[in-house]
């Protein structure tokens, strides 16, 4: 006997727009970089390289927030971090063309296995839009590479403010002419969700236990502040009452 699906979240119809964090939530940055390093630079510990590159992300954005750097796209921050860590991994010899090609790995990140189908289901009911610190060109190329079916691409670049600046969350709601409570941030990072919630947005957590690799699993326990907690985007679609394609 087939069991009935659980009832959708009671406030599902009060939300019009789903705004998605991208790195780690929709795409697997760690696994993608590890695979590319294994192909192009097999002598390098790809997992350590990926984590070292990502570890420079927040400090680099902090330099922009503090005014030490003017507004800088994530592509350019990624390149600054890359140039700094290459000697640590025996890759200081890479020429400009090789460095530029490697830096564009962030445009080629693979979606998590549930992401494309999950987004397609969610699009049947909601406007689905990125809200990422990644720059517009990066996000557009990533979407084409991975077949991510966004309705719209928004970036910190649009607002010249990196998350968790309120200008990003409130700016995104304003783009769609909805009050904050009719927009929901979907993310695998509690700090991002907390900042969105402080601006009045609804929030949905997505478990990505292996964002930093299978050897460094994350704690993905539910936290009471979020409206929803989901295993993946397919589970989120179930909770929001978005049916699977027949």
N, C-alpha and C positions, 0 to 999 in steps of 0.2 A: 504494500500500500504506500503510495507516494505522500509524503508529508507536505503540508502547505508551507509556502514561503512566509517568512516573518513579515509582519506589516511594516510598510515604510515608516521612516522617521516622521513624527507627527507634524513637524514644521517644514517638511520638504517643499511644500508649495509656496512657502513664504520667501524662498530663495530664487533669484532669477539668474545670477551669474556665479559661475565657479571659477575662481582664480587659482592657478596652480604654480606652486614652486616647481622648479624643473630639475635642477641638479640633485640627484639622489632620490627625488620623489617620483619623477616620471622616467628618467634615464639613469642607467647604471654607469656613473662616471668611473668608478674604481675598476670594475671588470673590463670596461672598454679600453682604458689606458693599459691595463695589464696585458690584454690580448695584443694590442698594437706594439707594445714594447717587446713581447715575446717574439713577434714576427720580425721587427726591424732591429732590435737591440737585445738579442737573447742572452747576452752576457750580463745584463742588468737585472737586479731584483725588481721586477715590475711592480709588485705590490708595495714595496717600500718607496719606489719612485712616485707612484700615484699618490700615496699618502703624503709624501713630502711636498709635492706640488700643491695639493689641496690645502696643506697646513699653512701655506703662505697666503691664502685667499683672504681671510679675515684681517690679518695685519696689513695687507696691501690696501684693502678698502678703508682701513682706519687712517691711513696716510691721506686719503682723499677727504674723509670726513673731517679730519683735523685741519685741513687747509694746507698741509705740507705739499700735497700734489693738487693741481687743478683737477677738474672733472676728467676722469680717465675711463675709457671703456674696459670692460672685463677682458676682452681680447688682449689689450695692451698690458693690463696688470698680469695676466697669465704669462705673457712673454717676459716681463720683468722677473717674475718668480722663476720661470724656466731658466733664464740665463744665469740666475744665481745658483740654482741647484745642480746644473749640468756637471760642474767640476766634481761635485761630491759623488757622482755616479760614473766617473771616468768618461764623460762625454763632452769635455771642454773643447774637443777638436771639431765638433760639428760646425759646418759652415752655415752661412745665412740661409741658404735654400733649405737645408736639412732642419734648421731650427724653426723656420717658418712652417714647414710641413708638419713637424711634430706639434707645434703650438695649435695647429688647426685640428688636432685630435678632438678638441672640445666641440667642434662642429660635427663630429662623426660619432658621438656617443650613442650607444644602442639603447632603445627603450627596454624597460623591464618587460618580461613576457606578457603581463596582463595589461600593459599600458594602452596599446592601440585599440584593442577591443573595448577596454573599459571606457576610454574617451569616446569612442563611437556610440556606446550606449548612453553615456551621460549627455552627449550632444543632442540626443533625441528629446531632451527635456530642458536643458540649460544651455546658456551661452558658456562656452568653455574657452578660457583665455589664459595665456601664460602671465605670471607676475614674477619675473625672475630678475636677478641682478645681472644675468647674461645680457650682452648687447643685442640689438635687433638683428644685425646680420648673422651673428652666431646662432640665434634662436631660429631664424628662418632656414638656415642651411641644415641645422639639426633636424628640424621638422621634415624637410624634404628627404634627408638621409634616412630617417627612421619611420617615415610615413605617419607622422603624428598629425591628426586631423583637427588642428586648432581652428576655432572660429575667428580668433584674433590673436595677435602677438603684442603683448605689452612688456616693457622692460623698464628697469631703473633708469635706463638711458632717456626714456621719454620724460621723466620727472627730474633728471639730474640729481637723484637722491637714491642711495642704496638702501634696501631693506636692512634694518628694521625702522628706517625713518618713516614717520606717519604719512609723509607726502606720497609714498608709493601706494599704500593701502587706500588712503582717501582719494588719491588721484585716480586710481583704477575704478573705484566706485563712481567717481564723477564722470569718467569717460563714458560709462554706460547709463548715466543719469539715473542712478538708483541710490537710495540711502544705504549707508554701510551695512545695515542689518539685512539687506536683501542680496548681499554678496557674501560668498563663503570662500575662505582660503583653504586650499587642500595642500597639505605639506607633511613631510616626514621629519620635521624639525620643530621641537616644542618652543624654541625661542622665537621662531618666525610666527608660529600660531599665537603665542602670547602677545606679540606686538600687534598682530592684526586684531585680536580680540579687544585690546586696549583702545582700538580705533572704532569699535562697534561692529566689526565683521563677525559672522559666524565662522566656526572653524571645524575642520575635519582632519584628524590625524591618520596617516597611512603608514603601516608598519613596513619598514625596509631594514630588517635585521642585519643584512649583509652589505649595507651601503659601503662600509670600509673594508670589505672582504670577509670571507668565511672564517678567517683566523682571528678576526676582531669583531665579533657580533655585538650589535647595539642592544641596549635595554629598550624594548618597545612596549613596555607596560602602559596601560591606559592611564590617563590623567584626567581628573574630574572637570577641569576647565573647558575641555573641548566638547562641542556638540555631538560629534561622531568620532568613533574609533573604528578603523577598518583594516582588514588584513592586506588588502590591495585595492586597485581601482574597480575590479569586478565586484568585490564585496561592497565597496562604496556605492556602486550603481544599484545593487540590490537594496541597500538601506535607503536610497533616495527614490526607490520605486521606478527605476529605469529598466525596462524589460530587455532581455536578450533578443537579438534578431531571430526571427523565425526561419 
